[in-house]
């Protein structure tokens, strides 16, 4: 079950929090849910170069609170707060009505340990026609320097322009998908290349969360450097599965 289900949805209420917090009547629920999707699409299109990792939405009566987690808060805020004001005005025009919109910007502490930002980086490099093996190797090295306990990256499609699409993945460290208390971050991105669309999936294991205790810090790996270099170059072809 842990291998197939969405890692974040599987752990909601345990190690992961809901990204939308509000309550609505059954008649208004579809409308508000669609509005949340429209808000996230608008923010991601408007701030496509700001490294958006997560968007949390809270609603209170006629007020919408947005919490934007980004790797580049200066791009979102803009000079003198002009960026946030333009974003707020654009959201009000897109949603209509007279709802008050409040925006809070949060900087991502560890950029190289965030699955969404890693997947975005890999997709951008693939669109520039960089070899997928080189991109994945660089992403894993950066994640290991950020002290994650494990990372798994899967790329599928016409890799390097091959005639037949295939799926290849590599993993470093532990990624226990069956363990509910494991704090696993997951992201999926698409890379639009001249050969077609490539799918990128990233799993990041940040440690185990025990109820009543803080998250366990990542343990540094004790494997020799030479063995790590050899393992990083191993890819598995899953095109026949």
Secondary structure, DSSP 8 states (H G I E B T S, - for coil): -TTTS-HHHHTBTTTB--SEE----HHHHHHHHHHHHHHHHHHHHHTTTS-EEEEEEEEETTEEEEEEEES-HHHHH-GGGHHHHHHHHHHHHHH-SS-EEEEEEEE-S-GGG-HHHHHHHHHHHHHTT--HHHHHHHHHHHHHHTT-SEEEEEEEESGGG-SS-EEEEEEEE---TT-TTEEEEEEEEEEEETTEEEEEEEEEEEEE--TTS---------S-HHHHHHHHT--EE-TT-
